[in-house]
């Protein structure tokens, strides 16, 4: 007997008012740094991934710690670094194609966790025995952060450490609400650094908000893309289409240009990431087949 499932997808509501990505309209070097590609990026091998992960994490954390040591921040009690940013560096420079590493998760997940962690800690501090209750405050902060990140589709594992640190580590607890702008600053700096190092031979981010299709493209945008095609550009600059269709068929349709999902299926960021990887492989394969076919025709 099938049990009824309870699903909620906040993006069904937010995506209606979220504008479509316009990265393909930016100058090519800037669009490149922001993760836009005209064709899928090939694999570079794990040795190079390790190298760029090392360099990115080293420089990224170096930049964050340098900024945190500025006099303006030190005067307000800024630590040398917030430990959860070290965990975030593994995601942001190593597993850069994971949905958990994309900017929406990396920035908003940390922001929400910091707010919840500080808020719960402040409430517990009303109790005179706060020091003996830190462990309960920490557990509650992480639990609420996890649930809220799931609700907002901003799951970012290092953010759980941010919430925990706010309640259980005296050095971080002292910061109070100042932890929120600090973690926001650190997260933004990390994503910015990742956009530089991760785009040298790889692609980051895979998307800024969601891989799903958003609002319809404006006529002016379509005209600009058509002009680029006439000038020798590629129609691959168009955003990939992710659609929800109102049907009850038990399957998902994937081709090189779009992914069609039944509207009764609710997918998480990891599942959407897998669909994006499959679509990219289909797109890369179709290009290879097309090139091979053209070469055969020319030979004949």
N, C-alpha and C positions, 0 to 999 in steps of 0.2 A: 504493500500500500504506500503510495507516494504521499509524503508529508507536504503540507502547504509551505511555501517559502516566503519569507518577508524580505524584500529588496527595496533599496532606495538609492537612486543615483542623482546626486546633486547637480551633475553636469547637464542632466535633462532640462534643468531650469536656467542654470548659469550660461550655458552655451548659446541660448537663444539671444542673449544680449551681448555676448562676447564677440568682438570683431574678428574677422578672418585675418590670418597672418598676411602681412604685406612685405615680407622680407624680400621676395623676388623682385620688388620694385626699387630696392635700394641699389646704390652703386655696388658692383660685383665684389670688390675687396671687403666692404663693410658687411654685405650679406654673407660672405664667406666666413668672416669672424663670428657671425651670429648663428652659424650652423646651416645656412641654406646651401643646398647643392643642386646642380642641374641634373646630375645623375648619381646613382648610388656610389658610395665610397667602397673601394675594394679592401680586402683584408691585408694587414701589414705584417702579420706574424706576431706571436706572443712575446718574442724577445724585444721588439720595438715597443710593444705595449708596455712592457715592464720599464723600459727606459723612459718613455714619456710620463708614465705614472710616477716614477721616482722624481724626475725633474719638475713635473707639475706640483706634486705634493711639497717638495722642498721649497720651491720658489713661492708657491701659494701661501704656505704657512709662514714663510719668512716675511712676506708682505703684510700679512695680517698682524703678526707680532710686532713688526716695525711700527705700524699704525697704532696699535694698542699701547705702545710706549710713548706716544706723543704726550707732551706735557698737559694738554687740555683734557685728555682722557685719564692720565695718571692722577691728576688732581682730584678726580672723582672716584678714585679707588679701582681703576681698571686693572685686572690681573694681566700677566704677560700673555696669556691666551686662555680661551675657554676650552677645556679638554675635549668636549664633544666635537669641536671643529677638526680635531685630529682624525676622529672616526669618519667624519664627513669627507675628509680628503681622500680616503680610500675609494669612496663612491665616486667622487667628482673627477678623479684623475685615472682610476683603474677601470671600474665597471661603468664607463660613461654611456653605454647604450641602455642601461637599466632605467625603467620608468622612475625608480626611486631616486635617481641621480639628476633628473631633469630640473630646471630652475623652479618650476612651480613647487615641487616637493622640497628641494634644497633650501629655498628661501622661506616659503610660507610654513612648511613643517616646523622649521626651527623657530619661526616667529610665534606660532600658535603654542608650541611647547613651552617656550620661555614665558609667555603670558600666563599660561595655566600653572606652570611651576611656581612662579612668583606669587600669583593670586592665592594658590593653596597654602603656600608658606606664610603669607601675610595673615590668612585666617587662623592658622595654627598658632601663630605668634601671639594671638590674643590670650592664649592659655599660658599661665605662669610656668607650667612644666614643659614648655616647648622643646627644650633640649632632649628630654626623654621621649618626645613624640616625633622627633625628626624622621625616624624610620617609617612611621605610618604616613606622614605627610609625603615622603618620597614615593612610596608605593602608590598612594592615591594620585599624585601628580602624574606619574608615568601612565597609570591606567586611564585617567581622563584624557591625557594627551593622545594616547593610542586611539581611543575611541573617536576623538574629535578629528584627528588626522584621517581616520578611515572615512568619517562622514564627509569631510571636505576634499577627499581624494588627494591628500598632500602627505602621504606616508613617507617618512624619512627616518630610518632607524636611529641615526645619531641624535635626532631631536629628543628621543626618549632619555638620553643621557643628560641633555640640557635641562629637562624638567626635573630629573633626579638630583642634579647638582644644585639646582636652585633651593631644594629643600634640605639636602643632607650635608652640603659642604659649606662650612662657615664663611670661607672667603668669598664664595659666590652669593650666599644668603645676604651678606652685608650690602651687596650691590643693590638689592631691592629691585625697583622698577627700572633702574639703569641697566639691568641685564638685557632688557628687551632691545633698546637701540644698539647695544654692544653686539649681541648675537646677530642682529639684522645687518649691521655693518660688516661683521666677519663673514657672513654668508654671501652677501653681495660681492665682497672682494674675492671670495673663493670662486664664485661663478664667473666673475669677470676674468680672473686669471685662467680659469679653465677654458674660457672662450678663446684665449690666445694659444695656450699650449696644446689643447686637445684638437685644435683645428689645423695644426701644422701638417699632420699626416692622417688624421682621423676626422670625425664629425661630431661636434657638440654645440648645442644640444640637438637631440633628435627632434624635439618640439619644445616650444616655450610654455604652452598652456595645456594642450591636449592633441592627440593624433586624430581626434574625431573632426569631421567636417563641421564648420561653423556657419556663420551667416553667408548668404549668397554673395558672390563677387560683384562689385559695382561695375557698371558698363565701362567707366573710364579705365578700370583695371584691365578688363578684357581687351579693350582697344590697345592698351599699352603692350600687353602680351602678344597680341596679333601683330603689332608693328615690329616687335622683337623677332617674331617668326619670319616675317617678310624680309627682315634684315639679316637672316641667317641664324637666328636664335633657335631655341628648342622649346617645344610646348611642355617639356618636363618641368618648366618653371612654375606651372600651375600647381596649386596645392593638391595633395592627394585627397581623394574624397572618402570620408568615412560616413556612412549613412545608417540610420535606424529605419527599418521598413516595417509597416504595420501588417505583418503576416504571421501565421502560426507554424510555418514550416520549421522543422528541427534541424536547421543547418545554417552555416555562415558562408557567404560567398566571397571569395578573395580572387581578385585578378591583379594585373600589374598597375592598375590605376585607381582601384577603389576596393573598399571592404564594406560589404552589406551585412548588417547584423539585425536579426529579428528584434523588434522592440520589447519583447518579453524577456530578453536576456540582459542581465546586468553584469558587466565586466569590470574587473579591477584594473589598476595600472599595469601590473605585471602581465595580465592576460592581453591587454591592449598592446603591450610591448611585443609579445610573441606574434600577434597578428601583423604588426608593422614589419617585423623581421621577415615573416613569410611573404608579405607583399613586396618588400624590397628585393627578395631573392627572385620572385616571379618577374619583377621589372628588369632586373639584371639579366635573367635568362632570356627574356623576350628580346632584349637588345642584342645579346650574343647571337641568337637565332637569326635575327634580322640581318645582322652584319654578315653572318655566314652565308645566308641566302643570297645576298647582294654579290658577295665574292664569287659564288657559284655561277650566278647569272652572267657576270662579267667574263668568267672563264669560258663559258659556253659560247 
